[in-house]
Amino acid sequence: MGKDKEKDKKKESEKLEDFNIEINEFGEIVTNTSVEKLNKFLNKNLEDKKLKSSKLSEEQ
């Protein structure tokens, strides 16, 4: 892994440091972060593959 990728990975892991997610005995997802905050983070840092493929379909 290159040094740039390692720096990027470290930055991302620092952003997720206080994030905790667990599944309790009832199968419920329990987290210390609100769903809205989690969605904002994911929207900012991940590309949605479904949206990408639908955009390609529209262009053709």
mmJSON file of the N, C-alpha and C atoms, coordinates in Angstrom:
{"data_MODEL":{"atom_site":{
"group_PDB":["ATOM","ATOM","ATOM","ATOM","ATOM","ATOM","ATOM","ATOM","ATOM","ATOM","ATOM","ATOM","ATOM","ATOM","ATOM","ATOM","ATOM","ATOM","ATOM","ATOM","ATOM","ATOM","ATOM","ATOM","ATOM","ATOM","ATOM","ATOM","ATOM","ATOM","ATOM","ATOM","ATOM","ATOM","ATOM","ATOM","ATOM","ATOM","ATOM","ATOM","ATOM","ATOM","ATOM","ATOM","ATOM","ATOM","ATOM","ATOM","ATOM","ATOM","ATOM","ATOM","ATOM","ATOM","ATOM","ATOM","ATOM","ATOM","ATOM","ATOM","ATOM","ATOM","ATOM","ATOM","ATOM","ATOM","ATOM","ATOM","ATOM","ATOM","ATOM","ATOM","ATOM","ATOM","ATOM","ATOM","ATOM","ATOM","ATOM","ATOM","ATOM","ATOM","ATOM","ATOM","ATOM","ATOM","ATOM","ATOM","ATOM","ATOM","ATOM","ATOM","ATOM","ATOM","ATOM","ATOM","ATOM","ATOM","ATOM","ATOM","ATOM","ATOM","ATOM","ATOM","ATOM","ATOM","ATOM","ATOM","ATOM","ATOM","ATOM","ATOM","ATOM","ATOM","ATOM","ATOM","ATOM","ATOM","ATOM","ATOM","ATOM","ATOM","ATOM","ATOM","ATOM","ATOM","ATOM","ATOM","ATOM","ATOM","ATOM","ATOM","ATOM","ATOM","ATOM","ATOM","ATOM","ATOM","ATOM","ATOM","ATOM","ATOM","ATOM","ATOM","ATOM","ATOM","ATOM","ATOM","ATOM","ATOM","ATOM","ATOM","ATOM","ATOM","ATOM","ATOM","ATOM","ATOM","ATOM","ATOM","ATOM","ATOM","ATOM","ATOM","ATOM","ATOM","ATOM","ATOM","ATOM","ATOM","ATOM","ATOM","ATOM","ATOM","ATOM","ATOM","ATOM","ATOM","ATOM","ATOM"],
"id":[1,2,3,4,5,6,7,8,9,10,11,12,13,14,15,16,17,18,19,20,21,22,23,24,25,26,27,28,29,30,31,32,33,34,35,36,37,38,39,40,41,42,43,44,45,46,47,48,49,50,51,52,53,54,55,56,57,58,59,60,61,62,63,64,65,66,67,68,69,70,71,72,73,74,75,76,77,78,79,80,81,82,83,84,85,86,87,88,89,90,91,92,93,94,95,96,97,98,99,100,101,102,103,104,105,106,107,108,109,110,111,112,113,114,115,116,117,118,119,120,121,122,123,124,125,126,127,128,129,130,131,132,133,134,135,136,137,138,139,140,141,142,143,144,145,146,147,148,149,150,151,152,153,154,155,156,157,158,159,160,161,162,163,164,165,166,167,168,169,170,171,172,173,174,175,176,177,178,179,180],
"type_symbol":["N","C","C","N","C","C","N","C","C","N","C","C","N","C","C","N","C","C","N","C","C","N","C","C","N","C","C","N","C","C","N","C","C","N","C","C","N","C","C","N","C","C","N","C","C","N","C","C","N","C","C","N","C","C","N","C","C","N","C","C","N","C","C","N","C","C","N","C","C","N","C","C","N","C","C","N","C","C","N","C","C","N","C","C","N","C","C","N","C","C","N","C","C","N","C","C","N","C","C","N","C","C","N","C","C","N","C","C","N","C","C","N","C","C","N","C","C","N","C","C","N","C","C","N","C","C","N","C","C","N","C","C","N","C","C","N","C","C","N","C","C","N","C","C","N","C","C","N","C","C","N","C","C","N","C","C","N","C","C","N","C","C","N","C","C","N","C","C","N","C","C","N","C","C","N","C","C","N","C","C"],
"label_atom_id":["N","CA","C","N","CA","C","N","CA","C","N","CA","C","N","CA","C","N","CA","C","N","CA","C","N","CA","C","N","CA","C","N","CA","C","N","CA","C","N","CA","C","N","CA","C","N","CA","C","N","CA","C","N","CA","C","N","CA","C","N","CA","C","N","CA","C","N","CA","C","N","CA","C","N","CA","C","N","CA","C","N","CA","C","N","CA","C","N","CA","C","N","CA","C","N","CA","C","N","CA","C","N","CA","C","N","CA","C","N","CA","C","N","CA","C","N","CA","C","N","CA","C","N","CA","C","N","CA","C","N","CA","C","N","CA","C","N","CA","C","N","CA","C","N","CA","C","N","CA","C","N","CA","C","N","CA","C","N","CA","C","N","CA","C","N","CA","C","N","CA","C","N","CA","C","N","CA","C","N","CA","C","N","CA","C","N","CA","C","N","CA","C","N","CA","C","N","CA","C","N","CA","C","N","CA","C","N","CA","C"],
"label_alt_id":[null,null,null,null,null,null,null,null,null,null,null,null,null,null,null,null,null,null,null,null,null,null,null,null,null,null,null,null,null,null,null,null,null,null,null,null,null,null,null,null,null,null,null,null,null,null,null,null,null,null,null,null,null,null,null,null,null,null,null,null,null,null,null,null,null,null,null,null,null,null,null,null,null,null,null,null,null,null,null,null,null,null,null,null,null,null,null,null,null,null,null,null,null,null,null,null,null,null,null,null,null,null,null,null,null,null,null,null,null,null,null,null,null,null,null,null,null,null,null,null,null,null,null,null,null,null,null,null,null,null,null,null,null,null,null,null,null,null,null,null,null,null,null,null,null,null,null,null,null,null,null,null,null,null,null,null,null,null,null,null,null,null,null,null,null,null,null,null,null,null,null,null,null,null,null,null,null,null,null,null],
"label_comp_id":["MET","MET","MET","GLY","GLY","GLY","LYS","LYS","LYS","ASP","ASP","ASP","LYS","LYS","LYS","GLU","GLU","GLU","LYS","LYS","LYS","ASP","ASP","ASP","LYS","LYS","LYS","LYS","LYS","LYS","LYS","LYS","LYS","GLU","GLU","GLU","SER","SER","SER","GLU","GLU","GLU","LYS","LYS","LYS","LEU","LEU","LEU","GLU","GLU","GLU","ASP","ASP","ASP","PHE","PHE","PHE","ASN","ASN","ASN","ILE","ILE","ILE","GLU","GLU","GLU","ILE","ILE","ILE","ASN","ASN","ASN","GLU","GLU","GLU","PHE","PHE","PHE","GLY","GLY","GLY","GLU","GLU","GLU","ILE","ILE","ILE","VAL","VAL","VAL","THR","THR","THR","ASN","ASN","ASN","THR","THR","THR","SER","SER","SER","VAL","VAL","VAL","GLU","GLU","GLU","LYS","LYS","LYS","LEU","LEU","LEU","ASN","ASN","ASN","LYS","LYS","LYS","PHE","PHE","PHE","LEU","LEU","LEU","ASN","ASN","ASN","LYS","LYS","LYS","ASN","ASN","ASN","LEU","LEU","LEU","GLU","GLU","GLU","ASP","ASP","ASP","LYS","LYS","LYS","LYS","LYS","LYS","LEU","LEU","LEU","LYS","LYS","LYS","SER","SER","SER","SER","SER","SER","LYS","LYS","LYS","LEU","LEU","LEU","SER","SER","SER","GLU","GLU","GLU","GLU","GLU","GLU","GLN","GLN","GLN"],
"label_asym_id":["A","A","A","A","A","A","A","A","A","A","A","A","A","A","A","A","A","A","A","A","A","A","A","A","A","A","A","A","A","A","A","A","A","A","A","A","A","A","A","A","A","A","A","A","A","A","A","A","A","A","A","A","A","A","A","A","A","A","A","A","A","A","A","A","A","A","A","A","A","A","A","A","A","A","A","A","A","A","A","A","A","A","A","A","A","A","A","A","A","A","A","A","A","A","A","A","A","A","A","A","A","A","A","A","A","A","A","A","A","A","A","A","A","A","A","A","A","A","A","A","A","A","A","A","A","A","A","A","A","A","A","A","A","A","A","A","A","A","A","A","A","A","A","A","A","A","A","A","A","A","A","A","A","A","A","A","A","A","A","A","A","A","A","A","A","A","A","A","A","A","A","A","A","A","A","A","A","A","A","A"],
"label_entity_id":["1","1","1","1","1","1","1","1","1","1","1","1","1","1","1","1","1","1","1","1","1","1","1","1","1","1","1","1","1","1","1","1","1","1","1","1","1","1","1","1","1","1","1","1","1","1","1","1","1","1","1","1","1","1","1","1","1","1","1","1","1","1","1","1","1","1","1","1","1","1","1","1","1","1","1","1","1","1","1","1","1","1","1","1","1","1","1","1","1","1","1","1","1","1","1","1","1","1","1","1","1","1","1","1","1","1","1","1","1","1","1","1","1","1","1","1","1","1","1","1","1","1","1","1","1","1","1","1","1","1","1","1","1","1","1","1","1","1","1","1","1","1","1","1","1","1","1","1","1","1","1","1","1","1","1","1","1","1","1","1","1","1","1","1","1","1","1","1","1","1","1","1","1","1","1","1","1","1","1","1"],
"label_seq_id":[1,1,1,2,2,2,3,3,3,4,4,4,5,5,5,6,6,6,7,7,7,8,8,8,9,9,9,10,10,10,11,11,11,12,12,12,13,13,13,14,14,14,15,15,15,16,16,16,17,17,17,18,18,18,19,19,19,20,20,20,21,21,21,22,22,22,23,23,23,24,24,24,25,25,25,26,26,26,27,27,27,28,28,28,29,29,29,30,30,30,31,31,31,32,32,32,33,33,33,34,34,34,35,35,35,36,36,36,37,37,37,38,38,38,39,39,39,40,40,40,41,41,41,42,42,42,43,43,43,44,44,44,45,45,45,46,46,46,47,47,47,48,48,48,49,49,49,50,50,50,51,51,51,52,52,52,53,53,53,54,54,54,55,55,55,56,56,56,57,57,57,58,58,58,59,59,59,60,60,60],
"pdbx_PDB_ins_code":[null,null,null,null,null,null,null,null,null,null,null,null,null,null,null,null,null,null,null,null,null,null,null,null,null,null,null,null,null,null,null,null,null,null,null,null,null,null,null,null,null,null,null,null,null,null,null,null,null,null,null,null,null,null,null,null,null,null,null,null,null,null,null,null,null,null,null,null,null,null,null,null,null,null,null,null,null,null,null,null,null,null,null,null,null,null,null,null,null,null,null,null,null,null,null,null,null,null,null,null,null,null,null,null,null,null,null,null,null,null,null,null,null,null,null,null,null,null,null,null,null,null,null,null,null,null,null,null,null,null,null,null,null,null,null,null,null,null,null,null,null,null,null,null,null,null,null,null,null,null,null,null,null,null,null,null,null,null,null,null,null,null,null,null,null,null,null,null,null,null,null,null,null,null,null,null,null,null,null,null],
"Cartn_x":[0.856,0.0,0.902,0.573,1.363,1.159,2.102,2.017,0.788,0.386,-0.811,-2.062,-2.158,-3.319,-3.339,-2.166,-2.088,-2.543,-2.142,-2.558,-4.072,-4.647,-6.093,-6.829,-6.324,-6.958,-6.905,-5.784,-5.647,-6.634,-6.801,-7.746,-9.159,-9.544,-10.878,-11.065,-10.067,-10.215,-10.314,-9.646,-9.771,-11.192,-11.839,-13.212,-14.166,-13.819,-14.69,-14.303,-13.333,-12.831,-13.916,-14.824,-15.832,-17.089,-17.089,-18.256,-18.274,-19.421,-19.571,-20.914,-20.911,-22.159,-22.147,-23.274,-23.414,-24.8,-24.943,-26.257,-26.572,-27.699,-28.028,-28.656,-29.04,-29.575,-30.904,-31.563,-32.836,-32.654,-31.393,-31.105,-31.239,-31.334,-31.463,-30.077,-29.955,-28.7,-28.674,-27.616,-27.449,-26.168,-26.273,-25.115,-25.086,-23.913,-23.773,-23.852,-24.166,-24.248,-25.639,-26.177,-27.505,-27.461,-28.575,-28.676,-28.389,-28.85,-28.632,-27.139,-26.419,-24.977,-24.248,-24.642,-24.04,-24.295,-25.516,-25.837,-25.038,-24.866,-24.058,-22.627,-22.066,-20.702,-20.597,-21.54,-21.506,-21.692,-22.605,-22.816,-21.566,-20.844,-19.644,-18.476,-18.381,-17.178,-17.322,-18.543,-18.733,-19.529,-19.191,-19.931,-21.014,-22.238,-23.348,-23.304,-23.026,-22.894,-24.209,-25.329,-26.627,-26.903,-26.604,-26.813,-25.876,-24.654,-23.685,-24.144,-24.639,-25.087,-26.359,-27.245,-28.458,-28.121,-27.122,-26.692,-26.125,-25.357,-24.793,-25.911,-26.944,-28.065,-28.812,-28.967,-29.665,-28.892,-27.547,-26.719,-26.763,-26.996,-26.982,-28.253],
"Cartn_y":[-1.172,0.0,1.235,2.23,3.44,4.334,5.255,6.155,7.04,7.478,8.312,7.554,6.299,5.488,5.26,5.062,4.863,6.121,7.313,8.57,8.725,8.43,8.534,7.583,6.364,5.378,5.835,6.431,6.919,8.052,8.967,10.067,9.526,8.533,7.957,7.248,6.514,5.795,6.769,7.928,8.934,9.48,9.621,10.109,9.114,7.841,6.792,6.362,7.025,6.612,6.442,7.42,7.315,6.599,6.077,5.374,3.947,3.557,2.206,1.665,0.443,-0.193,-1.637,-2.056,-3.417,-3.942,-5.25,-5.883,-6.516,-6.11,-6.607,-8.005,-8.522,-9.894,-10.063,-8.949,-9.013,-8.818,-8.699,-8.511,-7.064,-6.16,-4.737,-4.101,-3.191,-2.464,-1.322,-1.274,-0.24,0.515,1.838,2.653,3.914,4.502,5.74,6.973,6.77,7.843,7.848,9.018,9.083,8.59,8.095,7.59,8.711,9.917,11.047,11.35,11.34,11.612,10.504,9.267,8.135,8.232,8.572,8.718,9.841,10.956,12.058,11.6,10.865,10.357,9.418,8.498,7.542,8.236,9.198,9.926,10.684,11.205,11.981,11.085,9.901,9.079,7.846,7.501,6.314,6.657,5.977,6.15,5.067,5.459,4.515,3.796,2.51,1.727,1.655,1.616,1.542,2.83,3.971,5.239,5.371,4.911,4.985,4.165,2.95,2.094,2.635,3.274,3.832,5.062,5.834,6.977,6.5,5.421,4.87,4.381,3.773,3.275,4.438,5.537,6.703,7.333,7.307,7.922,7.129,5.837,4.993,5.056],
"Cartn_z":[0.0,0.0,0.0,-0.826,-0.9,0.302,0.48,1.641,1.584,0.366,0.241,0.674,0.269,0.652,2.161,2.745,4.194,4.929,4.427,5.051,4.958,3.768,3.579,4.514,4.631,5.5,6.958,7.355,8.731,8.993,8.019,8.172,8.368,7.549,7.648,8.979,9.423,10.689,11.861,11.764,12.815,12.87,11.72,11.67,12.322,12.267,12.797,14.208,14.812,16.122,17.17,17.303,18.35,17.884,16.679,16.17,16.701,17.268,17.796,17.339,16.833,16.396,16.885,17.417,17.948,17.624,17.705,17.57,18.918,19.508,20.85,20.775,21.92,21.996,21.279,20.935,20.212,18.702,18.262,16.844,16.393,17.363,17.036,16.912,15.964,15.8,16.803,17.595,18.609,18.272,18.171,17.825,18.67,18.774,19.534,18.627,17.364,16.381,15.759,15.513,14.9,13.456,12.994,11.625,10.629,10.931,10.032,9.889,11.002,10.979,10.218,10.438,9.737,8.238,7.836,6.419,5.771,6.47,5.937,5.687,6.654,6.513,5.313,5.196,4.088,2.739,2.67,1.426,1.003,1.97,1.679,1.266,1.855,1.701,0.82,0.438,-0.398,-1.646,-2.721,-3.955,-4.019,-4.321,-4.387,-5.735,-5.716,-6.944,-7.717,-7.018,-7.688,-8.455,-7.85,-8.542,-9.733,-9.591,-10.67,-11.868,-11.634,-12.727,-13.378,-12.612,-13.203,-14.039,-13.657,-14.465,-15.792,-15.768,-16.994,-17.914,-17.354,-18.141,-18.802,-18.105,-18.639,-19.785,-19.692,-20.72,-22.02,-21.966,-23.174,-23.893],
"occupancy":[1.0,1.0,1.0,1.0,1.0,1.0,1.0,1.0,1.0,1.0,1.0,1.0,1.0,1.0,1.0,1.0,1.0,1.0,1.0,1.0,1.0,1.0,1.0,1.0,1.0,1.0,1.0,1.0,1.0,1.0,1.0,1.0,1.0,1.0,1.0,1.0,1.0,1.0,1.0,1.0,1.0,1.0,1.0,1.0,1.0,1.0,1.0,1.0,1.0,1.0,1.0,1.0,1.0,1.0,1.0,1.0,1.0,1.0,1.0,1.0,1.0,1.0,1.0,1.0,1.0,1.0,1.0,1.0,1.0,1.0,1.0,1.0,1.0,1.0,1.0,1.0,1.0,1.0,1.0,1.0,1.0,1.0,1.0,1.0,1.0,1.0,1.0,1.0,1.0,1.0,1.0,1.0,1.0,1.0,1.0,1.0,1.0,1.0,1.0,1.0,1.0,1.0,1.0,1.0,1.0,1.0,1.0,1.0,1.0,1.0,1.0,1.0,1.0,1.0,1.0,1.0,1.0,1.0,1.0,1.0,1.0,1.0,1.0,1.0,1.0,1.0,1.0,1.0,1.0,1.0,1.0,1.0,1.0,1.0,1.0,1.0,1.0,1.0,1.0,1.0,1.0,1.0,1.0,1.0,1.0,1.0,1.0,1.0,1.0,1.0,1.0,1.0,1.0,1.0,1.0,1.0,1.0,1.0,1.0,1.0,1.0,1.0,1.0,1.0,1.0,1.0,1.0,1.0,1.0,1.0,1.0,1.0,1.0,1.0,1.0,1.0,1.0,1.0,1.0,1.0],
"B_iso_or_equiv":[0.0,0.0,0.0,0.0,0.0,0.0,0.0,0.0,0.0,0.0,0.0,0.0,0.0,0.0,0.0,0.0,0.0,0.0,0.0,0.0,0.0,0.0,0.0,0.0,0.0,0.0,0.0,0.0,0.0,0.0,0.0,0.0,0.0,0.0,0.0,0.0,0.0,0.0,0.0,0.0,0.0,0.0,0.0,0.0,0.0,0.0,0.0,0.0,0.0,0.0,0.0,0.0,0.0,0.0,0.0,0.0,0.0,0.0,0.0,0.0,0.0,0.0,0.0,0.0,0.0,0.0,0.0,0.0,0.0,0.0,0.0,0.0,0.0,0.0,0.0,0.0,0.0,0.0,0.0,0.0,0.0,0.0,0.0,0.0,0.0,0.0,0.0,0.0,0.0,0.0,0.0,0.0,0.0,0.0,0.0,0.0,0.0,0.0,0.0,0.0,0.0,0.0,0.0,0.0,0.0,0.0,0.0,0.0,0.0,0.0,0.0,0.0,0.0,0.0,0.0,0.0,0.0,0.0,0.0,0.0,0.0,0.0,0.0,0.0,0.0,0.0,0.0,0.0,0.0,0.0,0.0,0.0,0.0,0.0,0.0,0.0,0.0,0.0,0.0,0.0,0.0,0.0,0.0,0.0,0.0,0.0,0.0,0.0,0.0,0.0,0.0,0.0,0.0,0.0,0.0,0.0,0.0,0.0,0.0,0.0,0.0,0.0,0.0,0.0,0.0,0.0,0.0,0.0,0.0,0.0,0.0,0.0,0.0,0.0,0.0,0.0,0.0,0.0,0.0,0.0],
"pdbx_formal_charge":[null,null,null,null,null,null,null,null,null,null,null,null,null,null,null,null,null,null,null,null,null,null,null,null,null,null,null,null,null,null,null,null,null,null,null,null,null,null,null,null,null,null,null,null,null,null,null,null,null,null,null,null,null,null,null,null,null,null,null,null,null,null,null,null,null,null,null,null,null,null,null,null,null,null,null,null,null,null,null,null,null,null,null,null,null,null,null,null,null,null,null,null,null,null,null,null,null,null,null,null,null,null,null,null,null,null,null,null,null,null,null,null,null,null,null,null,null,null,null,null,null,null,null,null,null,null,null,null,null,null,null,null,null,null,null,null,null,null,null,null,null,null,null,null,null,null,null,null,null,null,null,null,null,null,null,null,null,null,null,null,null,null,null,null,null,null,null,null,null,null,null,null,null,null,null,null,null,null,null,null],
"auth_seq_id":[1,1,1,2,2,2,3,3,3,4,4,4,5,5,5,6,6,6,7,7,7,8,8,8,9,9,9,10,10,10,11,11,11,12,12,12,13,13,13,14,14,14,15,15,15,16,16,16,17,17,17,18,18,18,19,19,19,20,20,20,21,21,21,22,22,22,23,23,23,24,24,24,25,25,25,26,26,26,27,27,27,28,28,28,29,29,29,30,30,30,31,31,31,32,32,32,33,33,33,34,34,34,35,35,35,36,36,36,37,37,37,38,38,38,39,39,39,40,40,40,41,41,41,42,42,42,43,43,43,44,44,44,45,45,45,46,46,46,47,47,47,48,48,48,49,49,49,50,50,50,51,51,51,52,52,52,53,53,53,54,54,54,55,55,55,56,56,56,57,57,57,58,58,58,59,59,59,60,60,60],
"auth_comp_id":["MET","MET","MET","GLY","GLY","GLY","LYS","LYS","LYS","ASP","ASP","ASP","LYS","LYS","LYS","GLU","GLU","GLU","LYS","LYS","LYS","ASP","ASP","ASP","LYS","LYS","LYS","LYS","LYS","LYS","LYS","LYS","LYS","GLU","GLU","GLU","SER","SER","SER","GLU","GLU","GLU","LYS","LYS","LYS","LEU","LEU","LEU","GLU","GLU","GLU","ASP","ASP","ASP","PHE","PHE","PHE","ASN","ASN","ASN","ILE","ILE","ILE","GLU","GLU","GLU","ILE","ILE","ILE","ASN","ASN","ASN","GLU","GLU","GLU","PHE","PHE","PHE","GLY","GLY","GLY","GLU","GLU","GLU","ILE","ILE","ILE","VAL","VAL","VAL","THR","THR","THR","ASN","ASN","ASN","THR","THR","THR","SER","SER","SER","VAL","VAL","VAL","GLU","GLU","GLU","LYS","LYS","LYS","LEU","LEU","LEU","ASN","ASN","ASN","LYS","LYS","LYS","PHE","PHE","PHE","LEU","LEU","LEU","ASN","ASN","ASN","LYS","LYS","LYS","ASN","ASN","ASN","LEU","LEU","LEU","GLU","GLU","GLU","ASP","ASP","ASP","LYS","LYS","LYS","LYS","LYS","LYS","LEU","LEU","LEU","LYS","LYS","LYS","SER","SER","SER","SER","SER","SER","LYS","LYS","LYS","LEU","LEU","LEU","SER","SER","SER","GLU","GLU","GLU","GLU","GLU","GLU","GLN","GLN","GLN"],
"auth_asym_id":["A","A","A","A","A","A","A","A","A","A","A","A","A","A","A","A","A","A","A","A","A","A","A","A","A","A","A","A","A","A","A","A","A","A","A","A","A","A","A","A","A","A","A","A","A","A","A","A","A","A","A","A","A","A","A","A","A","A","A","A","A","A","A","A","A","A","A","A","A","A","A","A","A","A","A","A","A","A","A","A","A","A","A","A","A","A","A","A","A","A","A","A","A","A","A","A","A","A","A","A","A","A","A","A","A","A","A","A","A","A","A","A","A","A","A","A","A","A","A","A","A","A","A","A","A","A","A","A","A","A","A","A","A","A","A","A","A","A","A","A","A","A","A","A","A","A","A","A","A","A","A","A","A","A","A","A","A","A","A","A","A","A","A","A","A","A","A","A","A","A","A","A","A","A","A","A","A","A","A","A"],
"auth_atom_id":["N","CA","C","N","CA","C","N","CA","C","N","CA","C","N","CA","C","N","CA","C","N","CA","C","N","CA","C","N","CA","C","N","CA","C","N","CA","C","N","CA","C","N","CA","C","N","CA","C","N","CA","C","N","CA","C","N","CA","C","N","CA","C","N","CA","C","N","CA","C","N","CA","C","N","CA","C","N","CA","C","N","CA","C","N","CA","C","N","CA","C","N","CA","C","N","CA","C","N","CA","C","N","CA","C","N","CA","C","N","CA","C","N","CA","C","N","CA","C","N","CA","C","N","CA","C","N","CA","C","N","CA","C","N","CA","C","N","CA","C","N","CA","C","N","CA","C","N","CA","C","N","CA","C","N","CA","C","N","CA","C","N","CA","C","N","CA","C","N","CA","C","N","CA","C","N","CA","C","N","CA","C","N","CA","C","N","CA","C","N","CA","C","N","CA","C","N","CA","C","N","CA","C","N","CA","C","N","CA","C"],
"pdbx_PDB_model_num":[1,1,1,1,1,1,1,1,1,1,1,1,1,1,1,1,1,1,1,1,1,1,1,1,1,1,1,1,1,1,1,1,1,1,1,1,1,1,1,1,1,1,1,1,1,1,1,1,1,1,1,1,1,1,1,1,1,1,1,1,1,1,1,1,1,1,1,1,1,1,1,1,1,1,1,1,1,1,1,1,1,1,1,1,1,1,1,1,1,1,1,1,1,1,1,1,1,1,1,1,1,1,1,1,1,1,1,1,1,1,1,1,1,1,1,1,1,1,1,1,1,1,1,1,1,1,1,1,1,1,1,1,1,1,1,1,1,1,1,1,1,1,1,1,1,1,1,1,1,1,1,1,1,1,1,1,1,1,1,1,1,1,1,1,1,1,1,1,1,1,1,1,1,1,1,1,1,1,1,1]
}}}
